[in-house]
Structures are given as C-alpha cells and as structure tokens.
Amino acid sequence: MSVVISVRIPKWLKKKLEEYGVDISDFIKRKLLEEAERLEEEKLARILKEIAQRVGDKVSVQDLAKIVDEERRER
C-alpha cells in the first residue's frame, strides 16, 4: 500500500526539471528512500557504538556489524 504526498515547488523549477527529462515522482521516491537508508545506518551505527562500549573488548565492532548484516539478510 502506498500514500500520496504533495510538494509545492515553483513553476520554473518543475519546468526546468521536465526540460531535462527528470521524472520528478521517481526522483523524489529515490531521494526519500536514500534518506531513510541513511538515517537507518546512522541509527545502527549509534546502537553498535553503544553495544561496543558496554561489552568493551569482548566483541569487536566489526563482529557486531557482521551480526547485524546477517540479521538483515535473513529478513
């Protein structure tokens, strides 16, 4: 299921993008997806850092990252 969002931009900007053949809807979807992924990576990095601080030298950050990657692939 999807939702509709609207964005108001100046007419000149819409015209300019269309002149260059930019699919505005597709472009916005890609950028929103990229931003969501970036925010997720930042969140995971913070979580990994917190876990690494708690466990100290017992587990490396690389090992924690591998565990997270494996969990993501299983989904």
N, CA and C atoms as an extended XYZ file, in Angstrom:
225
Properties=species:S:1:pos:R:3:atomname:S:1:resname:S:1:resid:I:1 pbc="F F F"
N         0.844       -1.172        0.000 N   MET     1
C         0.000        0.000        0.000 CA  MET     1
C         0.890        1.236        0.000 C   MET     1
N         0.428        2.268       -0.607 N   SER     2
C         1.211        3.493       -0.658 CA  SER     2
C         0.348        4.676       -0.230 C   SER     2
N         0.996        5.773        0.014 N   VAL     3
C         0.315        7.008        0.384 CA  VAL     3
C         0.711        8.093       -0.604 C   VAL     3
N        -0.091        9.102       -0.667 N   VAL     4
C         0.181       10.223       -1.559 CA  VAL     4
C         0.664       11.389       -0.716 C   VAL     4
N         1.771       11.990       -1.156 N   ILE     5
C         2.238       13.221       -0.532 CA  ILE     5
C         2.331       14.266       -1.636 C   ILE     5
N         2.243       15.514       -1.249 N   SER     6
C         2.367       16.564       -2.260 CA  SER     6
C         3.408       17.566       -1.808 C   SER     6
N         4.063       18.129       -2.800 N   VAL     7
C         5.104       19.112       -2.537 CA  VAL     7
C         4.856       20.302       -3.456 C   VAL     7
N         4.899       21.470       -2.903 N   ARG     8
C         4.722       22.667       -3.706 CA  ARG     8
C         6.106       23.208       -4.075 C   ARG     8
N         6.348       23.316       -5.383 N   ILE     9
C         7.606       23.874       -5.876 CA  ILE     9
C         7.285       24.973       -6.882 C   ILE     9
N         8.219       25.869       -7.115 N   PRO    10
C         7.974       26.925       -8.104 CA  PRO    10
C         7.779       26.335       -9.502 C   PRO    10
N         6.942       26.995      -10.300 N   LYS    11
C         6.682       26.529      -11.664 CA  LYS    11
C         7.963       26.431      -12.477 C   LYS    11
N         8.870       27.410      -12.281 N   TRP    12
C        10.099       27.416      -13.079 CA  TRP    12
C        10.944       26.173      -12.800 C   TRP    12
N        10.909       25.710      -11.546 N   LEU    13
C        11.691       24.529      -11.187 CA  LEU    13
C        11.107       23.277      -11.850 C   LEU    13
N         9.793       23.141      -11.790 N   LYS    14
C         9.138       21.998      -12.443 CA  LYS    14
C         9.438       22.012      -13.937 C   LYS    14
N         9.325       23.167      -14.544 N   LYS    15
C         9.582       23.287      -15.982 CA  LYS    15
C        11.028       22.920      -16.306 C   LYS    15
N        11.957       23.414      -15.506 N   LYS    16
C        13.384       23.142      -15.730 CA  LYS    16
C        13.669       21.638      -15.634 C   LYS    16
N        13.129       20.996      -14.612 N   LEU    17
C        13.338       19.559      -14.440 CA  LEU    17
C        12.736       18.770      -15.603 C   LEU    17
N        11.556       19.169      -16.041 N   GLU    18
C        10.927       18.490      -17.176 CA  GLU    18
C        11.740       18.695      -18.448 C   GLU    18
N        12.332       19.878      -18.629 N   GLU    19
C        13.178       20.134      -19.801 CA  GLU    19
C        14.354       19.168      -19.856 C   GLU    19
N        14.868       18.797      -18.689 N   TYR    20
C        15.993       17.868      -18.619 CA  TYR    20
C        15.537       16.412      -18.570 C   TYR    20
N        14.246       16.186      -18.677 N   GLY    21
C        13.720       14.828      -18.708 CA  GLY    21
C        13.689       14.131      -17.361 C   GLY    21
N        13.676       14.889      -16.293 N   VAL    22
C        13.651       14.301      -14.954 CA  VAL    22
C        12.235       13.828      -14.644 C   VAL    22
N        12.114       12.552      -14.268 N   ASP    23
C        10.842       12.024      -13.777 CA  ASP    23
C        10.762       12.437      -12.308 C   ASP    23
N        10.025       13.494      -12.046 N   ILE    24
C        10.017       14.113      -10.713 CA  ILE    24
C         9.537       13.126       -9.651 C   ILE    24
N         8.495       12.394       -9.932 N   SER    25
C         7.965       11.435       -8.969 CA  SER    25
C         9.008       10.371       -8.619 C   SER    25
N         9.645        9.801       -9.650 N   ASP    26
C        10.664        8.782       -9.432 CA  ASP    26
C        11.858        9.355       -8.675 C   ASP    26
N        12.257       10.561       -9.030 N   PHE    27
C        13.382       11.225       -8.377 CA  PHE    27
C        13.113       11.402       -6.880 C   PHE    27
N        11.928       11.895       -6.559 N   ILE    28
C        11.587       12.132       -5.150 CA  ILE    28
C        11.522       10.817       -4.384 C   ILE    28
N        10.954        9.787       -4.999 N   LYS    29
C        10.903        8.477       -4.333 CA  LYS    29
C        12.305        7.972       -4.027 C   LYS    29
N        13.218        8.082       -5.008 N   ARG    30
C        14.603        7.616       -4.797 CA  ARG    30
C        15.283        8.398       -3.675 C   ARG    30
N        15.115        9.716       -3.686 N   LYS    31
C        15.758       10.544       -2.659 CA  LYS    31
C        15.207       10.242       -1.271 C   LYS    31
N        13.899       10.032       -1.167 N   LEU    32
C        13.318        9.691        0.130 CA  LEU    32
C        13.819        8.343        0.616 C   LEU    32
N        13.940        7.388       -0.290 N   LEU    33
C        14.474        6.076        0.072 CA  LEU    33
C        15.931        6.195        0.521 C   LEU    33
N        16.734        6.966       -0.202 N   GLU    34
C        18.135        7.173        0.178 CA  GLU    34
C        18.236        7.795        1.565 C   GLU    34
N        17.374        8.768        1.851 N   GLU    35
C        17.402        9.424        3.163 CA  GLU    35
C        17.001        8.451        4.268 C   GLU    35
N        15.988        7.633        4.021 N   ALA    36
C        15.561        6.640        5.012 CA  ALA    36
C        16.686        5.654        5.294 C   ALA    36
N        17.389        5.218        4.252 N   GLU    37
C        18.511        4.292        4.431 CA  GLU    37
C        19.652        4.949        5.198 C   GLU    37
N        19.927        6.211        4.900 N   ARG    38
C        20.993        6.932        5.603 CA  ARG    38
C        20.666        7.055        7.089 C   ARG    38
N        19.422        7.412        7.380 N   LEU    39
C        19.011        7.545        8.777 CA  LEU    39
C        19.075        6.206        9.504 C   LEU    39
N        18.690        5.128        8.818 N   GLU    40
C        18.760        3.792        9.412 CA  GLU    40
C        20.206        3.404        9.713 C   GLU    40
N        21.107        3.705        8.783 N   GLU    41
C        22.522        3.399        9.004 CA  GLU    41
C        23.081        4.195       10.181 C   GLU    41
N        22.686        5.462       10.297 N   GLU    42
C        23.135        6.270       11.439 CA  GLU    42
C        22.631        5.674       12.748 C   GLU    42
N        21.373        5.261       12.748 N   LYS    43
C        20.792        4.663       13.952 CA  LYS    43
C        21.531        3.388       14.331 C   LYS    43
N        21.791        2.536       13.343 N   LEU    44
C        22.513        1.298       13.615 CA  LEU    44
C        23.932        1.567       14.095 C   LEU    44
N        24.567        2.582       13.535 N   ALA    45
C        25.925        2.928       13.965 CA  ALA    45
C        25.921        3.356       15.433 C   ALA    45
N        24.923        4.138       15.827 N   ARG    46
C        24.817        4.554       17.232 CA  ARG    46
C        24.603        3.347       18.138 C   ARG    46
N        23.724        2.440       17.708 N   ILE    47
C        23.440        1.248       18.503 CA  ILE    47
C        24.694        0.389       18.634 C   ILE    47
N        25.406        0.198       17.519 N   LEU    48
C        26.642       -0.591       17.567 CA  LEU    48
C        27.670        0.046       18.496 C   LEU    48
N        27.766        1.357       18.460 N   LYS    49
C        28.722        2.054       19.322 CA  LYS    49
C        28.356        1.856       20.791 C   LYS    49
N        27.062        1.946       21.103 N   GLU    50
C        26.614        1.732       22.481 CA  GLU    50
C        26.908        0.307       22.939 C   GLU    50
N        26.632       -0.652       22.079 N   ILE    51
C        26.890       -2.053       22.427 CA  ILE    51
C        28.382       -2.282       22.629 C   ILE    51
N        29.191       -1.708       21.727 N   ALA    52
C        30.645       -1.868       21.839 CA  ALA    52
C        31.150       -1.291       23.153 C   ALA    52
N        30.591       -0.172       23.588 N   GLN    53
C        31.010        0.428       24.852 CA  GLN    53
C        30.626       -0.462       26.029 C   GLN    53
N        29.465       -1.096       25.916 N   ARG    54
C        29.003       -1.953       27.014 CA  ARG    54
C        29.821       -3.234       27.135 C   ARG    54
N        30.180       -3.826       26.007 N   VAL    55
C        30.887       -5.104       26.058 CA  VAL    55
C        32.399       -4.925       26.091 C   VAL    55
N        32.859       -3.716       25.859 N   GLY    56
C        34.295       -3.451       25.922 CA  GLY    56
C        35.063       -4.233       24.885 C   GLY    56
N        36.114       -4.906       25.307 N   ASP    57
C        36.981       -5.651       24.398 CA  ASP    57
C        36.474       -7.063       24.107 C   ASP    57
N        35.345       -7.433       24.661 N   LYS    58
C        34.853       -8.794       24.495 CA  LYS    58
C        34.440       -9.093       23.057 C   LYS    58
N        33.869       -8.100       22.361 N   VAL    59
C        33.413       -8.284       20.980 CA  VAL    59
C        33.824       -7.051       20.185 C   VAL    59
N        34.356       -7.273       18.978 N   SER    60
C        34.779       -6.134       18.159 CA  SER    60
C        33.585       -5.515       17.439 C   SER    60
N        33.727       -4.257       17.077 N   VAL    61
C        32.683       -3.559       16.332 CA  VAL    61
C        32.441       -4.260       14.991 C   VAL    61
N        33.502       -4.768       14.386 N   GLN    62
C        33.363       -5.480       13.119 CA  GLN    62
C        32.493       -6.732       13.286 C   GLN    62
N        32.704       -7.456       14.370 N   ASP    63
C        31.886       -8.643       14.626 CA  ASP    63
C        30.420       -8.260       14.820 C   ASP    63
N        30.180       -7.165       15.541 N   LEU    64
C        28.807       -6.705       15.736 CA  LEU    64
C        28.180       -6.314       14.402 C   LEU    64
N        28.944       -5.654       13.553 N   ALA    65
C        28.439       -5.252       12.240 CA  ALA    65
C        28.092       -6.474       11.403 C   ALA    65
N        28.919       -7.518       11.477 N   LYS    66
C        28.637       -8.744       10.741 CA  LYS    66
C        27.339       -9.377       11.228 C   LYS    66
N        27.136       -9.372       12.523 N   ILE    67
C        25.909       -9.940       13.091 CA  ILE    67
C        24.685       -9.178       12.582 C   ILE    67
N        24.770       -7.859       12.593 N   VAL    68
C        23.656       -7.036       12.115 CA  VAL    68
C        23.400       -7.302       10.640 C   VAL    68
N        24.457       -7.371        9.829 N   ASP    69
C        24.306       -7.655        8.401 CA  ASP    69
C        23.623       -9.012        8.177 C   ASP    69
N        24.027      -10.005        8.937 N   GLU    70
C        23.432      -11.340        8.800 CA  GLU    70
C        21.948      -11.310        9.159 C   GLU    70
N        21.620      -10.586       10.203 N   GLU    71
C        20.216      -10.466       10.609 CA  GLU    71
C        19.393       -9.777        9.525 C   GLU    71
N        19.956       -8.746        8.910 N   ARG    72
C        19.248       -8.027        7.849 CA  ARG    72
C        18.992       -8.946        6.656 C   ARG    72
N        19.970       -9.750        6.292 N   ARG    73
C        19.832      -10.642        5.141 CA  ARG    73
C        18.761      -11.708        5.366 C   ARG    73
N        18.592      -12.122        6.615 N   GLU    74
C        17.613      -13.153        6.939 CA  GLU    74
C        16.180      -12.646        6.816 C   GLU    74
N        15.986      -11.351        6.877 N   ARG    75
C        14.628      -10.791        6.811 CA  ARG    75
C        14.066      -10.837        5.449 C   ARG    75
